Amino acid sequence: MLTEIMASLSVDRIGPGRARTRPDRVLADKAYSAKAHRAMLRKRNIQVVISERYDQIRSVGSID
């Protein structure tokens, strides 16, 4: 669902100009902490502000 939301997203500009399609950062809850979501956001140069689930941190061993 996150990919569909990001595809239809527009961020209003302050002043004149077309709405942006890429925000500076994305804030979400732990439900969106999957590696695929993080990779997709990083690929679009969007800062990820999503806390990780405990079981993901424990299985990987490091925080990305």
C-alpha positions as CSV (number, residue, x, y, z in Angstrom):
1,M,0.0,0.0,0.0
2,L,2.9,2.4,0.7
3,T,4.1,2.3,-2.9
4,E,0.6,3.3,-4.1
5,I,0.4,6.1,-1.6
6,M,3.8,7.4,-2.6
7,A,2.9,7.2,-6.3
8,S,-0.2,9.4,-5.8
9,L,1.4,11.8,-3.3
10,S,1.8,15.6,-3.9
11,V,3.4,18.0,-1.6
12,D,2.2,21.6,-1.9
13,R,4.9,24.3,-2.4
14,I,5.1,27.5,-0.5
15,G,4.6,30.1,-3.2
16,P,4.3,29.5,-7.0
17,G,5.2,26.3,-8.7
18,R,4.0,22.8,-9.3
19,A,3.4,20.5,-6.4
20,R,6.3,18.2,-5.6
21,T,6.0,14.5,-5.9
22,R,8.7,13.6,-3.4
23,P,8.6,14.7,0.3
24,D,11.8,15.4,2.2
25,R,11.1,12.6,4.7
26,V,8.4,10.1,5.5
27,L,7.2,9.4,9.1
28,A,5.3,6.2,9.6
29,D,4.6,3.6,12.3
30,K,6.2,0.2,12.8
31,A,3.8,-1.4,10.3
32,Y,5.8,0.2,7.5
33,S,9.2,-0.8,8.7
34,A,9.8,-3.6,6.1
35,K,13.1,-3.6,4.3
36,A,11.3,-3.2,0.9
37,H,9.6,0.0,2.1
38,R,12.9,1.4,3.4
39,A,14.7,0.5,0.2
40,M,12.0,2.1,-2.0
41,L,12.1,5.3,0.0
42,R,15.9,5.5,0.0
43,K,15.9,4.9,-3.8
44,R,13.8,8.0,-4.1
45,N,16.1,9.9,-1.8
46,I,13.5,10.3,0.9
47,Q,14.7,10.3,4.5
48,V,13.1,7.4,6.4
49,V,11.7,8.1,9.9
50,I,10.1,4.8,10.8
51,S,10.9,3.0,14.1
52,E,11.8,-0.6,13.7
53,R,10.0,-3.6,15.2
54,Y,12.0,-5.4,17.9
55,D,12.1,-8.7,16.0
56,Q,13.6,-7.0,12.9
57,I,16.3,-5.3,14.9
58,R,17.1,-8.6,16.6
59,S,17.2,-10.6,13.4
60,V,19.4,-8.2,11.4
61,G,21.7,-7.2,14.2
62,S,22.1,-3.6,13.1
63,I,20.0,-0.6,12.4
64,D,20.2,0.9,8.9
